[in-house]
Amino acid sequence: MKRIALLFSHLPKHLCGLDLPIKQLKAAALFLKSQDVTVITSAGQTHWDCILTALLDHHIPVHPVIAEPMTIDDVSEQFSCVFKSYTIVKSWEERDRFICFNAERLYPLWLRKNGRLAKIIALLPAEQIDFRFDCSSYRFPAAGFKYSLREPSSELCSLPDDSLWHWTRGKHGIWDGETRRKFCSDLLCSQSAPRNGLATLYRILTERKIRAGSLHIAGDIAVTSFTENHPASSVVLFTWRKDLQRMNFEPYGIGIPREYAYSKGVRLLKYGATPDWDTMQSDNRWKNEREWRVQGDFLLDDECTKKMIIVVRKSQETDYIRTIFSGRVVSYE
């Protein structure tokens, strides 16, 4: 059985199944399904995760090469597969060399010019490289999650003033609690960014909880955050973060009556006090968010779902949310 390898450079953050390199990956996996091969591959980064997912979905034998500190148990758990053979190496650089030098034939899919993989295969005999699936000249769209909003709708402007709002946003890569294989399976067949703001909101409603996060929170304590700003005056939050290549927040959110939220432990953020989960020292940049927090996840139980309001960006998205939520759904635009 011949050992071969499919090669991707690091893929950009903005990615979906319509991008040519992903189409070429799927074409290569379909071709290899009829060949007597084992594919040397890896996991732990989106480009390798996509390759491994496509191979497993087509039941193609694989030999993972795993760079520490990731373990084969991690890979087995993330991809729901027990691997009969594998190799553990010390670094990503060693992994890439091992894969290229131990494969009898290499199939580049999309490689960055002068990137690490391109430099490695330049050292190998030309007859060892098969370029039939190569699309390295492809340029990924730069737009990603970025967009501008129209004026808020009259229905949105008429929403009550006594609610707290949790706004979500699109995410690069896997959601918290999600496996790499699930994310890549969705990415391979997606028509747009698979973890966009609407998809994230839909997941929250399906799980019936808002997952807490601990980024930039004192003591690394996980909290769920809300704002008391009315949706019609929250456009200042819906801005593009060039440094993170994503929106700060998006008009996909959940409104909960303030009195009910307070009964569940949600509290107004304090400024200038000793750092804790419900305080922030003195960063005035964020005071305009008028933030409230609660420790841990916020559960959307039956009582909560009867009271809450859902906001989506576009009117045509309301029907999608109504497939799982029977309450009030309002479009921002």
Salt bridges, closest charged atoms under 4 A:
ASP49 OD2 - ARG180 NH1 2.84
ASP57 OD1 - ARG181 NH2 2.98
GLU68 OE1 - LYS90 NZ 3.43
GLU93 OE2 - ARG116 NH1 3.73
ASP96 OD1 - ARG95 NE 2.85
ASP96 OD2 - ARG116 NE 2.79
ASP130 OD2 - ARG132 NH2 2.92
GLU155 OE2 - ARG328 NH2 3.74
ASP161 OD1 - HIS230 NE2 3.94
GLU178 OE2 - ARG195 NH2 2.44
ASP186 OD2 - LYS182 NZ 2.58
ASP186 OD2 - ARG195 NH2 2.78
GLU207 OE2 - ARG203 NH2 3.46
GLU207 OE1 - ARG211 NE 3.03
GLU228 OE2 - ARG290 NH2 2.59
ASP243 OD2 - ARG241 NH2 2.95
ASP278 OD2 - LYS270 NZ 2.79
ASP283 OD2 - ARG285 NH2 2.92
GLU291 OE2 - ARG293 NE 2.80
ASP297 OD2 - LYS209 NZ 3.81
ASP302 OD1 - ARG208 NH2 2.64
ASP319 OD1 - ARG322 NH1 3.62
GLU333 OE1 - ARG150 NH2 3.57
GLU333 OE2 - ARG313 NE 3.52
